[in-house]
Amino acid sequence: MFRSSDAFRIKLVVLCGITAQPPHPEIHKTALGAEESVCWKYFSRTEDAVEWLRQQGYTVLAIEQCEGSTMLQDFQKKPEGKYAIVLGNEVKGVQQQVVDMCDGCLEIPQYGTKHSLNVSVAAGIVLWHLSEK
C-alpha cells in the first residue's frame, strides 16, 4: 500500500491495530522505500483513527460490501472534498462498528464467484478510481 500511496501522491497512510509499522523488514521489502516517501500515522484503535480523520475535515469512506453502499463507479467526488478510505482486515473486512462511524461505504464491483480482494489490490483500484475523478 505504501507504493500505491506514493504512486498517487497520497498525503497520509493511517495504520491501525495489529498492522506493522515502519521501520519493519516486511514493509521495506514490499514498499521498496515508499515507506520513507509517504507520511504515516498509527492508531491502536481504528475508531480513534476515523474520529481523528473526521476532525481533520475528511469524508471517511469504508471500502466494504454492505447495505446502502455506493458502487465505486457511481461515486461522485466533490472537487473541494478531502477523502479518507478505510480498508479492512484481509479476512474479516471492515468491522461493523467502524462502518457505522464512516460517512459512507464504497463497493468495488466484482463479477466472479469470489467477492473479496486482497487489501492492497482493493486500495490500488480505489486510489486509481478516485484520482481519475
PyMOL commands that place a pseudoatom at each C-alpha (Angstrom):
pseudoatom trace, name=CA, resn=MET, resi=1, chain=A, elem=C, hetatm=0, pos=[0.000, 0.000, 0.000]
pseudoatom trace, name=CA, resn=PHE, resi=2, chain=A, elem=C, hetatm=0, pos=[2.892, 2.362, 0.572]
pseudoatom trace, name=CA, resn=ARG, resi=3, chain=A, elem=C, hetatm=0, pos=[3.963, 2.040, -3.075]
pseudoatom trace, name=CA, resn=SER, resi=4, chain=A, elem=C, hetatm=0, pos=[0.403, 2.626, -4.320]
pseudoatom trace, name=CA, resn=SER, resi=5, chain=A, elem=C, hetatm=0, pos=[0.096, 5.592, -1.984]
pseudoatom trace, name=CA, resn=ASP, resi=6, chain=A, elem=C, hetatm=0, pos=[3.344, 7.007, -3.323]
pseudoatom trace, name=CA, resn=ALA, resi=7, chain=A, elem=C, hetatm=0, pos=[2.184, 6.490, -6.918]
pseudoatom trace, name=CA, resn=PHE, resi=8, chain=A, elem=C, hetatm=0, pos=[-0.985, 8.502, -6.317]
pseudoatom trace, name=CA, resn=ARG, resi=9, chain=A, elem=C, hetatm=0, pos=[0.680, 11.097, -4.049]
pseudoatom trace, name=CA, resn=ILE, resi=10, chain=A, elem=C, hetatm=0, pos=[-1.456, 10.206, -1.062]
pseudoatom trace, name=CA, resn=LYS, resi=11, chain=A, elem=C, hetatm=0, pos=[-0.932, 12.643, 1.782]
pseudoatom trace, name=CA, resn=LEU, resi=12, chain=A, elem=C, hetatm=0, pos=[-1.002, 10.146, 4.659]
pseudoatom trace, name=CA, resn=VAL, resi=13, chain=A, elem=C, hetatm=0, pos=[-1.393, 6.442, 5.353]
pseudoatom trace, name=CA, resn=VAL, resi=14, chain=A, elem=C, hetatm=0, pos=[-3.050, 5.698, 8.681]
pseudoatom trace, name=CA, resn=LEU, resi=15, chain=A, elem=C, hetatm=0, pos=[-2.134, 2.333, 10.151]
pseudoatom trace, name=CA, resn=CYS, resi=16, chain=A, elem=C, hetatm=0, pos=[-4.296, 0.691, 12.805]
pseudoatom trace, name=CA, resn=GLY, resi=17, chain=A, elem=C, hetatm=0, pos=[-4.386, -2.253, 15.165]
pseudoatom trace, name=CA, resn=ILE, resi=18, chain=A, elem=C, hetatm=0, pos=[-2.013, -5.148, 14.563]
pseudoatom trace, name=CA, resn=THR, resi=19, chain=A, elem=C, hetatm=0, pos=[-0.693, -3.675, 11.305]
pseudoatom trace, name=CA, resn=ALA, resi=20, chain=A, elem=C, hetatm=0, pos=[3.097, -3.481, 11.198]
pseudoatom trace, name=CA, resn=GLN, resi=21, chain=A, elem=C, hetatm=0, pos=[4.656, -0.032, 11.279]
pseudoatom trace, name=CA, resn=PRO, resi=22, chain=A, elem=C, hetatm=0, pos=[7.837, 1.252, 9.662]
pseudoatom trace, name=CA, resn=PRO, resi=23, chain=A, elem=C, hetatm=0, pos=[10.629, 0.580, 10.088]
pseudoatom trace, name=CA, resn=HIS, resi=24, chain=A, elem=C, hetatm=0, pos=[9.761, -3.060, 9.530]
pseudoatom trace, name=CA, resn=PRO, resi=25, chain=A, elem=C, hetatm=0, pos=[11.599, -5.521, 7.258]
pseudoatom trace, name=CA, resn=GLU, resi=26, chain=A, elem=C, hetatm=0, pos=[8.419, -6.874, 5.626]
pseudoatom trace, name=CA, resn=ILE, resi=27, chain=A, elem=C, hetatm=0, pos=[7.138, -3.374, 4.863]
pseudoatom trace, name=CA, resn=HIS, resi=28, chain=A, elem=C, hetatm=0, pos=[10.511, -2.343, 3.471]
pseudoatom trace, name=CA, resn=LYS, resi=29, chain=A, elem=C, hetatm=0, pos=[10.637, -5.495, 1.316]
pseudoatom trace, name=CA, resn=THR, resi=30, chain=A, elem=C, hetatm=0, pos=[7.305, -4.754, -0.383]
pseudoatom trace, name=CA, resn=ALA, resi=31, chain=A, elem=C, hetatm=0, pos=[7.306, -0.947, -0.232]
pseudoatom trace, name=CA, resn=LEU, resi=32, chain=A, elem=C, hetatm=0, pos=[10.773, -0.655, -1.812]
pseudoatom trace, name=CA, resn=GLY, resi=33, chain=A, elem=C, hetatm=0, pos=[11.432, 2.544, 0.121]
pseudoatom trace, name=CA, resn=ALA, resi=34, chain=A, elem=C, hetatm=0, pos=[7.981, 4.119, -0.340]
pseudoatom trace, name=CA, resn=GLU, resi=35, chain=A, elem=C, hetatm=0, pos=[7.508, 3.958, 3.425]
pseudoatom trace, name=CA, resn=GLU, resi=36, chain=A, elem=C, hetatm=0, pos=[10.066, 6.793, 3.505]
pseudoatom trace, name=CA, resn=SER, resi=37, chain=A, elem=C, hetatm=0, pos=[8.272, 8.959, 0.914]
pseudoatom trace, name=CA, resn=VAL, resi=38, chain=A, elem=C, hetatm=0, pos=[4.744, 8.611, 2.292]
pseudoatom trace, name=CA, resn=CYS, resi=39, chain=A, elem=C, hetatm=0, pos=[3.828, 10.042, 5.686]
pseudoatom trace, name=CA, resn=TRP, resi=40, chain=A, elem=C, hetatm=0, pos=[2.112, 7.680, 8.071]
pseudoatom trace, name=CA, resn=LYS, resi=41, chain=A, elem=C, hetatm=0, pos=[0.430, 7.772, 11.457]
pseudoatom trace, name=CA, resn=TYR, resi=42, chain=A, elem=C, hetatm=0, pos=[-0.503, 4.923, 13.784]
pseudoatom trace, name=CA, resn=PHE, resi=43, chain=A, elem=C, hetatm=0, pos=[-3.582, 4.395, 15.961]
pseudoatom trace, name=CA, resn=SER, resi=44, chain=A, elem=C, hetatm=0, pos=[-4.097, 1.288, 18.070]
pseudoatom trace, name=CA, resn=ARG, resi=45, chain=A, elem=C, hetatm=0, pos=[-7.879, 1.546, 17.534]
pseudoatom trace, name=CA, resn=THR, resi=46, chain=A, elem=C, hetatm=0, pos=[-9.434, 2.111, 14.126]
pseudoatom trace, name=CA, resn=GLU, resi=47, chain=A, elem=C, hetatm=0, pos=[-12.305, 4.003, 15.738]
pseudoatom trace, name=CA, resn=ASP, resi=48, chain=A, elem=C, hetatm=0, pos=[-9.822, 6.585, 17.031]
pseudoatom trace, name=CA, resn=ALA, resi=49, chain=A, elem=C, hetatm=0, pos=[-8.318, 6.933, 13.551]
pseudoatom trace, name=CA, resn=VAL, resi=50, chain=A, elem=C, hetatm=0, pos=[-11.743, 7.522, 11.977]
pseudoatom trace, name=CA, resn=GLU, resi=51, chain=A, elem=C, hetatm=0, pos=[-12.594, 10.132, 14.597]
pseudoatom trace, name=CA, resn=TRP, resi=52, chain=A, elem=C, hetatm=0, pos=[-9.246, 11.890, 14.090]
pseudoatom trace, name=CA, resn=LEU, resi=53, chain=A, elem=C, hetatm=0, pos=[-9.712, 11.919, 10.296]
pseudoatom trace, name=CA, resn=ARG, resi=54, chain=A, elem=C, hetatm=0, pos=[-13.183, 13.415, 10.635]
pseudoatom trace, name=CA, resn=GLN, resi=55, chain=A, elem=C, hetatm=0, pos=[-11.784, 16.096, 12.959]
pseudoatom trace, name=CA, resn=GLN, resi=56, chain=A, elem=C, hetatm=0, pos=[-9.237, 16.883, 10.231]
pseudoatom trace, name=CA, resn=GLY, resi=57, chain=A, elem=C, hetatm=0, pos=[-12.104, 17.561, 7.802]
pseudoatom trace, name=CA, resn=TYR, resi=58, chain=A, elem=C, hetatm=0, pos=[-12.030, 14.321, 5.834]
pseudoatom trace, name=CA, resn=THR, resi=59, chain=A, elem=C, hetatm=0, pos=[-15.051, 12.499, 4.498]
pseudoatom trace, name=CA, resn=VAL, resi=60, chain=A, elem=C, hetatm=0, pos=[-14.350, 8.943, 5.652]
pseudoatom trace, name=CA, resn=LEU, resi=61, chain=A, elem=C, hetatm=0, pos=[-15.468, 6.116, 3.379]
pseudoatom trace, name=CA, resn=ALA, resi=62, chain=A, elem=C, hetatm=0, pos=[-15.216, 2.413, 4.162]
pseudoatom trace, name=CA, resn=ILE, resi=63, chain=A, elem=C, hetatm=0, pos=[-14.384, 0.104, 1.267]
pseudoatom trace, name=CA, resn=GLU, resi=64, chain=A, elem=C, hetatm=0, pos=[-16.828, -2.662, 2.005]
pseudoatom trace, name=CA, resn=GLN, resi=65, chain=A, elem=C, hetatm=0, pos=[-19.779, -4.610, 0.654]
pseudoatom trace, name=CA, resn=CYS, resi=66, chain=A, elem=C, hetatm=0, pos=[-22.688, -3.515, 2.786]
pseudoatom trace, name=CA, resn=GLU, resi=67, chain=A, elem=C, hetatm=0, pos=[-26.311, -2.494, 2.560]
pseudoatom trace, name=CA, resn=GLY, resi=68, chain=A, elem=C, hetatm=0, pos=[-26.588, 1.005, 1.138]
pseudoatom trace, name=CA, resn=SER, resi=69, chain=A, elem=C, hetatm=0, pos=[-23.055, 1.073, -0.259]
pseudoatom trace, name=CA, resn=THR, resi=70, chain=A, elem=C, hetatm=0, pos=[-22.282, 3.126, -3.366]
pseudoatom trace, name=CA, resn=MET, resi=71, chain=A, elem=C, hetatm=0, pos=[-20.716, 1.285, -6.252]
pseudoatom trace, name=CA, resn=LEU, resi=72, chain=A, elem=C, hetatm=0, pos=[-17.285, 2.761, -6.888]
pseudoatom trace, name=CA, resn=GLN, resi=73, chain=A, elem=C, hetatm=0, pos=[-18.078, 3.758, -10.472]
pseudoatom trace, name=CA, resn=ASP, resi=74, chain=A, elem=C, hetatm=0, pos=[-21.155, 5.687, -9.278]
pseudoatom trace, name=CA, resn=PHE, resi=75, chain=A, elem=C, hetatm=0, pos=[-19.357, 7.712, -6.606]
pseudoatom trace, name=CA, resn=GLN, resi=76, chain=A, elem=C, hetatm=0, pos=[-19.224, 11.433, -7.345]
pseudoatom trace, name=CA, resn=LYS, resi=77, chain=A, elem=C, hetatm=0, pos=[-16.270, 13.080, -5.658]
pseudoatom trace, name=CA, resn=LYS, resi=78, chain=A, elem=C, hetatm=0, pos=[-16.633, 16.742, -4.726]
pseudoatom trace, name=CA, resn=PRO, resi=79, chain=A, elem=C, hetatm=0, pos=[-13.737, 18.756, -6.180]
pseudoatom trace, name=CA, resn=GLU, resi=80, chain=A, elem=C, hetatm=0, pos=[-13.126, 20.563, -2.894]
pseudoatom trace, name=CA, resn=GLY, resi=81, chain=A, elem=C, hetatm=0, pos=[-13.560, 17.418, -0.790]
pseudoatom trace, name=CA, resn=LYS, resi=82, chain=A, elem=C, hetatm=0, pos=[-10.945, 15.678, 1.306]
pseudoatom trace, name=CA, resn=TYR, resi=83, chain=A, elem=C, hetatm=0, pos=[-11.390, 11.910, 1.390]
pseudoatom trace, name=CA, resn=ALA, resi=84, chain=A, elem=C, hetatm=0, pos=[-10.049, 9.115, 3.544]
pseudoatom trace, name=CA, resn=ILE, resi=85, chain=A, elem=C, hetatm=0, pos=[-10.701, 5.476, 2.755]
pseudoatom trace, name=CA, resn=VAL, resi=86, chain=A, elem=C, hetatm=0, pos=[-10.868, 2.699, 5.323]
pseudoatom trace, name=CA, resn=LEU, resi=87, chain=A, elem=C, hetatm=0, pos=[-9.686, -0.721, 4.243]
pseudoatom trace, name=CA, resn=GLY, resi=88, chain=A, elem=C, hetatm=0, pos=[-10.396, -3.713, 6.416]
pseudoatom trace, name=CA, resn=ASN, resi=89, chain=A, elem=C, hetatm=0, pos=[-8.757, -6.854, 7.602]
pseudoatom trace, name=CA, resn=GLU, resi=90, chain=A, elem=C, hetatm=0, pos=[-7.770, -9.323, 4.856]
pseudoatom trace, name=CA, resn=VAL, resi=91, chain=A, elem=C, hetatm=0, pos=[-10.262, -11.913, 6.128]
pseudoatom trace, name=CA, resn=LYS, resi=92, chain=A, elem=C, hetatm=0, pos=[-12.952, -10.062, 8.067]
pseudoatom trace, name=CA, resn=GLY, resi=93, chain=A, elem=C, hetatm=0, pos=[-13.125, -6.743, 6.218]
pseudoatom trace, name=CA, resn=VAL, resi=94, chain=A, elem=C, hetatm=0, pos=[-14.076, -3.501, 7.963]
pseudoatom trace, name=CA, resn=GLN, resi=95, chain=A, elem=C, hetatm=0, pos=[-15.626, -4.046, 11.399]
pseudoatom trace, name=CA, resn=GLN, resi=96, chain=A, elem=C, hetatm=0, pos=[-19.306, -3.088, 11.582]
pseudoatom trace, name=CA, resn=GLN, resi=97, chain=A, elem=C, hetatm=0, pos=[-18.748, -0.502, 14.325]
pseudoatom trace, name=CA, resn=VAL, resi=98, chain=A, elem=C, hetatm=0, pos=[-16.182, 1.204, 12.069]
pseudoatom trace, name=CA, resn=VAL, resi=99, chain=A, elem=C, hetatm=0, pos=[-18.538, 1.071, 9.069]
pseudoatom trace, name=CA, resn=ASP, resi=100, chain=A, elem=C, hetatm=0, pos=[-21.187, 2.725, 11.248]
pseudoatom trace, name=CA, resn=MET, resi=101, chain=A, elem=C, hetatm=0, pos=[-18.780, 5.588, 12.070]
pseudoatom trace, name=CA, resn=CYS, resi=102, chain=A, elem=C, hetatm=0, pos=[-17.940, 6.280, 8.426]
pseudoatom trace, name=CA, resn=ASP, resi=103, chain=A, elem=C, hetatm=0, pos=[-19.684, 8.797, 6.183]
pseudoatom trace, name=CA, resn=GLY, resi=104, chain=A, elem=C, hetatm=0, pos=[-20.478, 6.063, 3.678]
pseudoatom trace, name=CA, resn=CYS, resi=105, chain=A, elem=C, hetatm=0, pos=[-19.306, 2.867, 2.008]
pseudoatom trace, name=CA, resn=LEU, resi=106, chain=A, elem=C, hetatm=0, pos=[-17.860, 2.341, -1.436]
pseudoatom trace, name=CA, resn=GLU, resi=107, chain=A, elem=C, hetatm=0, pos=[-18.106, -1.058, -3.055]
pseudoatom trace, name=CA, resn=ILE, resi=108, chain=A, elem=C, hetatm=0, pos=[-15.828, -2.353, -5.792]
pseudoatom trace, name=CA, resn=PRO, resi=109, chain=A, elem=C, hetatm=0, pos=[-17.872, -4.218, -8.418]
pseudoatom trace, name=CA, resn=GLN, resi=110, chain=A, elem=C, hetatm=0, pos=[-16.940, -7.881, -8.637]
pseudoatom trace, name=CA, resn=TYR, resi=111, chain=A, elem=C, hetatm=0, pos=[-18.321, -10.199, -11.271]
pseudoatom trace, name=CA, resn=GLY, resi=112, chain=A, elem=C, hetatm=0, pos=[-16.699, -13.532, -10.448]
pseudoatom trace, name=CA, resn=THR, resi=113, chain=A, elem=C, hetatm=0, pos=[-17.579, -16.170, -7.909]
pseudoatom trace, name=CA, resn=LYS, resi=114, chain=A, elem=C, hetatm=0, pos=[-15.358, -14.699, -5.192]
pseudoatom trace, name=CA, resn=HIS, resi=115, chain=A, elem=C, hetatm=0, pos=[-16.470, -11.483, -3.537]
pseudoatom trace, name=CA, resn=SER, resi=116, chain=A, elem=C, hetatm=0, pos=[-13.289, -10.289, -1.910]
pseudoatom trace, name=CA, resn=LEU, resi=117, chain=A, elem=C, hetatm=0, pos=[-9.993, -8.788, -2.964]
pseudoatom trace, name=CA, resn=ASN, resi=118, chain=A, elem=C, hetatm=0, pos=[-6.564, -8.580, -1.418]
pseudoatom trace, name=CA, resn=VAL, resi=119, chain=A, elem=C, hetatm=0, pos=[-6.451, -5.364, 0.620]
pseudoatom trace, name=CA, resn=SER, resi=120, chain=A, elem=C, hetatm=0, pos=[-3.564, -3.865, -1.349]
pseudoatom trace, name=CA, resn=VAL, resi=121, chain=A, elem=C, hetatm=0, pos=[-5.328, -4.652, -4.647]
pseudoatom trace, name=CA, resn=ALA, resi=122, chain=A, elem=C, hetatm=0, pos=[-8.531, -3.024, -3.380]
pseudoatom trace, name=CA, resn=ALA, resi=123, chain=A, elem=C, hetatm=0, pos=[-6.529, 0.027, -2.305]
pseudoatom trace, name=CA, resn=GLY, resi=124, chain=A, elem=C, hetatm=0, pos=[-4.944, 0.334, -5.755]
pseudoatom trace, name=CA, resn=ILE, resi=125, chain=A, elem=C, hetatm=0, pos=[-8.298, 0.115, -7.522]
pseudoatom trace, name=CA, resn=VAL, resi=126, chain=A, elem=C, hetatm=0, pos=[-9.928, 2.717, -5.280]
pseudoatom trace, name=CA, resn=LEU, resi=127, chain=A, elem=C, hetatm=0, pos=[-6.965, 5.102, -5.358]
pseudoatom trace, name=CA, resn=TRP, resi=128, chain=A, elem=C, hetatm=0, pos=[-6.795, 4.928, -9.151]
pseudoatom trace, name=CA, resn=HIS, resi=129, chain=A, elem=C, hetatm=0, pos=[-10.526, 5.483, -9.494]
pseudoatom trace, name=CA, resn=LEU, resi=130, chain=A, elem=C, hetatm=0, pos=[-10.601, 8.434, -7.109]
pseudoatom trace, name=CA, resn=SER, resi=131, chain=A, elem=C, hetatm=0, pos=[-7.558, 10.009, -8.781]
pseudoatom trace, name=CA, resn=GLU, resi=132, chain=A, elem=C, hetatm=0, pos=[-9.317, 9.809, -12.156]
pseudoatom trace, name=CA, resn=LYS, resi=133, chain=A, elem=C, hetatm=0, pos=[-12.350, 11.721, -10.871]
for i in range(1, 133): cmd.bond("trace and resi %d" % i, "trace and resi %d" % (i + 1))
show_as sticks, trace
zoom trace
